[in-house]
Amino acid sequence: MTEPSLFQIPLSTLFLYFILYSFAGWAMETAYCSLRQRRFVMRGFLYGPICPIYGVGALMMVLFFQPLTGNLVLFYVVSTLSMSAWEYFVGWFLETTTHMKYWDYSDHRFNLHGRVSLFVCLWWGVLSYLTIFHIHPVVEQLVATISVLPRQLLALVLFFITLVDAVVTVRHLALAARLVKKLEQVSDELALQSALARAEVKDRLENAREDLERALAEARAGHNQRLLRIQTQQPQLWAKYQRLQELAERHTRHFRQVYTKLSSSRYNRSLRDLKLDAGEIRRRVTQRRQQDRAHRKDQDRTSS
């Protein structure tokens, strides 16, 4: 049975190209970021050592850019524009679907929405040249040395490994997004309750000055009832908040370690808190509980 092909290249060969270039892109990004941060930084959207954006980009070069090799200027311009458009699309797609920004070139001059920048775009053209003229001939010869059946089996095994990695990554990402969303909602509810409690106490005390006996008694009774209701609700909310924050910290740890500039227009406050380690999170939650208890004691003494 003849193996399906694309542009006269067998699909198993194309997939091996994809894996090799995805690994090469992962190694390049990991080395670059590790040198900049002076510590090992494992890059890549997936858990495995591959960056699919480079694999797809390399296939675009192999399939569509080779006919342009006779004109280096045209080759450089087309490859730069095409690869930059691909990077912009991937960045936009991830931001739209996950509400997370996995890389950000906003600190670069001449950037477009932080997804691409002129400096990186020019390097895409250089990488395309190096890939087509120097790297791919070696990769092509290497893959060609593998006979048909072993090549197909190897491609099939790597495909299923990559598929499992992708499914696990997407599942964890979806879970992390739900946890961060719940964390944001609970945080807003806690902030609203605290603000309402402080505002009500202040308003009641100011109104009590007009009629010391009657207004003060009414304010004390109403405030005590509201304070009792809040006191019964807040421990549950704090416990829920702490559980959600610890879960979110664990499930977003991989993405926050890989993408150090991870940000979100929707969940920025919670992501900022999640950059703390688990011990610091518990310490802050405990400190906020103690502050609330001290604040309630001061209010009780003032009311007495």
N, C-alpha and C positions, 0 to 999 in steps of 0.2 A: 504494500500500500504506500503510495506516494505521500510524503509529508507536506502539509500545507505550507505555502511560502508567501512572502511579501516582497515585492520588487526582486523576485528570483532568489531571495535569501530564506532558507528554512526557518520556521518559527522557533524551533529549539535553539538555533544559532542566534537569532535575534534576542531570545530571552537570556541566553548566556552573556551576550553583549550587555544587556540591561543590568544584570547582576554585577558584572565586573566593573562597569562604569559607576553604578550606584555605590559599590564598595570604595572605589577610588575617590569619589566625591565625599563620601563619609570620612575617609582617611585624611583628605585634604582639609576639610572643615575642622575636624577634630584636632589636627596638628596646629592649624592656624589659631584656633580659639584657645588651645592649651598654652601655646607660646605667649599669646597676648595676656592671658589671665594668670600665667605662671602656676598653673595646676592642670591636672588632667580633666578635660571637659569633653564628655562623650556627646557628640552631635547626632542629629537624625531624628525624624519624626517617629519612626518605628523603634521598637526595642532592639532589633538586630542591627548589626553594623553596616547599614546601607542607607543612602539618601536617594529615594526614588526620583527626585527632581533632576538629579544629575543623570540617572539612567535613561529617563525619557528624553532629556536634552541631548544626550549622546546619540540615541537612536534617530532623533531629528537630524542631527549632523550627518550621520552615516547614510540615511535614506534620501535626504533632500539637498544637502550642501555639496556632495561630491561632484555633481555635474558642473559646479561653479568654480572648480579648482583652477581652471584655465585663466581666470581673471581674478587676481588676488584682491583688488580693490572691491570689486563687486562681491566676492566671497566674504570679505570682512564686514562690509556694510550689511548684507543680508543676514549673516550669522549673528551679528551684534543685535540687530533689530528683532530678529526672530527669538533668540534666547532671552532677551530682555522682556519681550512680550510674554513669553512662557513663565518667567519668574513673577512678573506682575500678576498674571492670571492666577497662579498657584497661591500667591499671597492674598489676593482678593477672595478667592474661593474659601480658603481656610478661615479668614476673618469673618466672612459672611455666615459660614456654617457653624463655626465654633465660638464666635465672638471673642477670639483670642488673636493676638498679633505675635507671630512666632519669630519674625525678624523685623528690624526697624532701622532704616537708613535716614531717619529724620535729622541725625547729627551730621550727615554728609551734605555738602553743597550740591545744588542742582539735583534734588531728589523729587520723586513723584509719589506723593502720599506715603512716603516712608517705605514703599514696597520695592522700588528700584532707585538707583542713583547713577549719575553719569559715570563715575569712577568704576562701579561694578559692571555697568553695561560695556564699557570699553574692554574690560578684562574678559567678558564673555566672548568677544571677538578673538582675543588672543588665545583663549582656551580652545575655541573652535579650530583655529589654525593648528595648534599643537596636536589636537586630537586627530584631525583628518590627515595631516601630513606626516606625523611622527609616531603617534601612539597607536592609532587604529591599525596600521599595517602589521604591527607586532601582535596586537590582540587578534587580528584576523588569522594570522598564521598559527597562533597558539590554539585557537578554537578549531582550526582546520585539522590539526593533528589528532583530534579525538574522532574516532570512528562513529558511524551513524547511530548504532544502538546505544552505546555508552553515553553519547551526547544527548540523545533523547531521554534516557533514564535520568541522567544528571539534571537536565532542565526540568523534568517532571518533579523530582524530589525537591529541588530548590523552589519551584513554583508553589508546592504545598506548604513548605516551611514559611515562605514569604506571605502566603495567604493566611496562615494561622497567626503569624505576627501581626498582620494588618487587622484581622478580626479582633484580636486581644487588645491592640492599641486603640482601635475605634471604640470598643466597649468601655475601656477604662476612661477614655476621653469623654464619652457621653455621661458616664457615672460622675466624673469629676465636675462636668458642667452643671449637672443637676444638684450636686452637693454645694457648689459655689453659689448657685441661685438660691437654694434654701438658706444658706448661711447669710446671704445678703438680706433676705426677707426677715429672718429672725433678728439680725442686727438692727434693721430699720424699726422693727417693733419695739425692741429694747430702748432704742434712742427716743422713740416717740413717747413711750411710757415715762421715761425719766424726765423728758421735757414737760409733759403734761403735769406730772406730779409737782415739779418745781414751780411751774406757772400757777397751778391752783393754790399751792401753799402761799405764794407771794400775794396773789390777788385776795385771798381770804384774810391774810394778816393786815393788808392795807385797808380793806373794808371794815375790819374789826375796830379800827381806831375811831370810826364815827360813832359807834355805840359799843363801849367797852364790854359791858356785861352781856347784852343780848347777842351782838354780832360775834364776840369771841366764843361764846358757848356754841353757837351754830357752826362757826368755822371749825372749832375743835371736834365737834361730833361728825360733821361731814368729812373733815380731813381724816379722822381716825378710821372711818368706814372705808374711804378710798385707799388709805395707806394699808389697811388690813387686806383689802382685796389685791393690791399690788404686791404686798409681801407674800401672799400665797401663790401668786402667779410668777413672780420673778425667779424664785429658785428653780422652777421647772423650765422657764425660758433659758436661764443661765446654763442649766444642765444640758438642754437641747442644743444651745449654742456651742458649748464646749465639745459635745459629741460630734456635731456637724463639722466644727473647725478641725478637730483631730482627724476625722475621716477625709475631709477635703485636703488637708495637709499631706496625708499619706497618698491619696490617689492623684494629686497634682505634682508630687515630688519629682517624678521623672521629667515631666514637661518643664517644670521650673528650673531643674538642673541643666537640662539640655539647652533651653532657650532663656538665657539670663536676662534678656530684655522683654520677656513676656509681659504683655499689657492687655487691657480690655477697657473699652469705653463704657461697658455696662457693669463690669464687676471689679473696677479698679481698686476700690477700698478693701474688698475682701482679699484680692490678690496681694495687695500690699501687706496685709496681716499674715497671709500664708507664707510670706518669705521668711517669717520667723520660724525657728525650730519648734518641735512639739513642747519641749520644756519651757521655752519662753512663752508660748501660747498659754499653757496652764498657769504660769506665773502671773501673766497679765490678767487672765480671767479671775484668778484668786484675789489679785490686788483690787480689781474693780468691785468684786463682791464686798471686800472689807471696806472700801470707800463708801459703798451704798449703805452698809450697816452703820458706819459711823455717822453718815449724813442723817439717817433715820433717828438715831439716838439724839443728835443735836436738835432735831425737830421736836422730838418728844419732850426734851427739857425746856425748849422755848414755849411749847404749848402748855406745859405745867406751870 
